[in-house]
Amino acid sequence: MKSAYSNLHERLRALAQNLWWTWHPEVISLFTDLDPHLWRQVDHNPIAFMKKITPEKIEERASELVLHSRINYAFRRMNEYMERNKTWGFMHCGNLNNRPVVYFSAEFGLHESLPIYSGGLGILAGDHLKSASDMGIPLIGVGLLYQQGYFSQRLNAEGWQEEEYIDLDITQLPLQPVTGARGKPIIVRIDTRSGPIHARSWKLQVGRARLFLLDSNVEANSPEDRQLTSRLYGGDHRLRIRQELLLGIGGARLVQELNIFPGVLHLNEGHSAFAILEEIRRTMEYDQIPFHRAHRRVSLYTVFTTHTPVAAGHDRFSPELVEDNVGIFREKLGLSQDDFMALGRVNPQDKSELFCMTVLALKSSRRANGVSAIHGTVSRLMWNPLWPSLPEEKVPIGHITNGVHVLSWLAPQMYQLFETRLGQDWPTRMVHPDIWAKVNEIDDGELWETHQSLKMRLIRFVRRRLLMQAKRMGHHDTIKHIDQILDPNILTIGCARRFATYKRGDLILSQPERLAKLIEHSRQPIQIIFAGKAHPRDDEGKRLLQKIARFSYSRAYIRRIVFVENYDYNVARHLVQGVDVWLNNPRRPLEACGTSGQKVVLNGGLNLSVLDGWWHEAYDGSNGFAIGHGGMHNDPEVQYQRDAEYLYETLEKEVIPLYYEKDASGIHHRWIARMKHAMESLGWRFNADRMVKNYAERFYLPAASATSTETE
Ligand SMILES: *Cc1c(COP(=O)(O)O)cnc(C)c1O
């Protein structure tokens, strides 16, 4: 160990190989200090960075800046982290050590340099992995490596979204090929009636957790199947079912090849539900038992998280598609076509029903959950037909509310402030309310200054991005006035999300004259920063986005309404750390949870949100702002108008006056009190450590004890 990493270059390379660095600002600052321009140019990718800077140059810069001890310290910290055994998991999850949790997800959002996520679902999976690592819970992730990721977004001069697909350079990512006996790459193979699918796989180290990613771009595949893992959520149903075969069956096979016996199968959303079937097949073969017994046994250690109340979010496949792709595998399970289809049908007798991945998962798991209290309720209603004899409240779907990985989303400056008041060890104790109560000891002025400097950082970031956008589009006004775009002394609202219709990204634009008054107010104006992608085939979402883009292009609003292209991890990080207010106005009750508002709270921003998802259980009257009172209407148009009315009213009567109110010494005293109250009342609840702990206590440990008693 010592000799291999004896020089700085080697140590930096070792740091770059484990995504642990992504949530440790002291490592990030090494790269920014070495060469801030290059760091930005390589999109914060340390491996790409190291390829563009020679070891000699690093030595030279490190000496100039006295970086040696900081690099050594970071390296030591990472090794200590990897070896630490005084963790929550070590004390409580002993029986997962030999049989870890295997966590399947179609996307993982870990960092902007690894674009294998599209939005909230992926970011959540990434945060889950990071917190499991921090807490020492034995967990392995399984996903797909998308060669072209989701897509990069640009808008044209008309504000219409255009998608660009860029190939990942695997050599610039911290991926190790997964090898088996004698160092040969492991290839998994799945037979289908239209030819076999092969995949190789890659390992990614995320702190202590390992993430395995399957990749179909191998020579043994047909040209079409080589493209299977090109894009996230692209293609038709056939491509989709083949991707899901790869993720579920391929993923479970890979785990077997590695001699890992899952103590728990955790399916994050239905995409990976075929994993259950491969686990059943293995159990049938291994224990020589028939399908129905193996199904029962595997269900004892399978848990399932559903993520959306939107019907289109649940994959459904026709019998023909299922037979063509899963038919050969079905025969191995000894099931007829009808018996197989029945696994994915709410009513097994109904031959017209499609095969639904969520139904398969619900029928085959020990525990199932939605991702907020309100989403739990909505899911019980939605899936009640699966348990027709039960009243709605008895439907066996509970909830565990999502949380965010705090160190990934907290600004370093805010981290330092917390360290001085909440104590050195606060990151390992963040599920305790008493830790967060100490934010009240932070000086008002100091908190405000920190927040303002983060806001200024956001504004500089946005101006840089806008300048690039404006140059491309030839928007001379923007170029000319770039330094006047956005003002740090103005109430700044952030509004970024996927442009799915139910999220109603344009709600705040629905009464243009009323909005104009707020924006142009002489003493108490507001400004808005928008960002977000629409799905490439969602024209309605694109029209919404275009409406916003056109507002931002119009001369009247050029300084106060902006649209930042290509919403990703990096844009999100800047936004959640710098805004005063985070606006979220989905059509209730369609937001399963929402997590970006939780990231905002940590950094001192306040939520202005419809009482849906997490905000429904989080809002207490003074830790942010509510839009409306949780009402709903059957007619979406009526609900839209009502919520718009509530939104303007809350802005005019509550948010804006409070923001601009100052006490005699010029301090935004009451606003700051609200910032602190938000942190104190929400920080300990809506973080991923709390979420993962809930999963461990309520799902993983009972499931794992089922596997150990069954087989030993
Ligand atoms: C946190 C995050 C999300 C989740 O957003 P919600 O709208 O709160 O569900 C989506 N995309 C990115 C890039 C994020 O960082």
The ligand as an ORCA input file, in Angstrom:
! r2SCAN-3c Opt
* xyz 0 1
  C     -32.791     16.254     -6.417
  C     -32.883     16.190     -7.883
  C     -34.073     15.798     -8.502
  C     -35.326     15.483     -7.711
  O     -36.173     16.545     -7.927
  P     -37.687     16.669     -7.429
  O     -38.277     17.583     -8.420
  O     -37.636     17.231     -6.064
  O     -38.268     15.299     -7.459
  C     -34.107     15.750     -9.892
  N     -33.035     16.060    -10.640
  C     -31.868     16.429    -10.077
  C     -30.699     16.755    -10.956
  C     -31.760     16.504     -8.684
  O     -30.594     16.866     -8.132
*
